[in-house]
């Protein structure tokens, strides 16, 4: 029983260790398409889009009449080819760099989102659930980061923008989390191990108490003990001699009845048949008469 409990404890500890460790290999995130960027923008209300357009104009000075290369300089794009691929225009076509955003059908807000994707791999419109899967960060930690209760699941599909958080804030939080992830993993591990051993201790105590609930009835002390021959070995001091005689008589009667049954079984037991003798009788049924006449 104790061996099974130890094996179960080690198995639970191993599962907790695997659950506390963060994945070392970063999964590849598919690059967003134009439709995805457009759907994210359409998901935001028109008033918010206008507000963001005005903020982009004031922060970066980007207008729809600006050329694509000027917008890249204002957004400080390092990898222009990758940024243009997010905008779904020909990355190697340098002629497009001289065209304006209006001619290319690109809004300043979409240009900003593509810039965020090219740098961070996500945008300010990315939801908490998406970021938790992409960055391999517990969703409860992300909820605390945006100022939501760790148990509130109703706001997991809201974006960083709705919580007034920027991609830069998310990167800072991710770096801090990676610095303290070892302590966080140890905390989860110790809490899980203590929980498992507490459960095993409670189970062991409960099993130990079952013995008291299922106690075997105590055997009463015999007033009279006989040996195999029917003689009295021990007897209670207040036991009547007539009772002793009746017990001895009942014992002998029982023993005698067993012997009589055994003799009866031996009497009716079928004797062993001899095939040679049986065949001789069948072939010569009157040979005993012939033997008498010959004499």
Beta strands, then each sheet from edge to edge (+ up, - down):
strand 1: 224-226
strand 2: 232-235
sheet 1: 1+ 2-
end
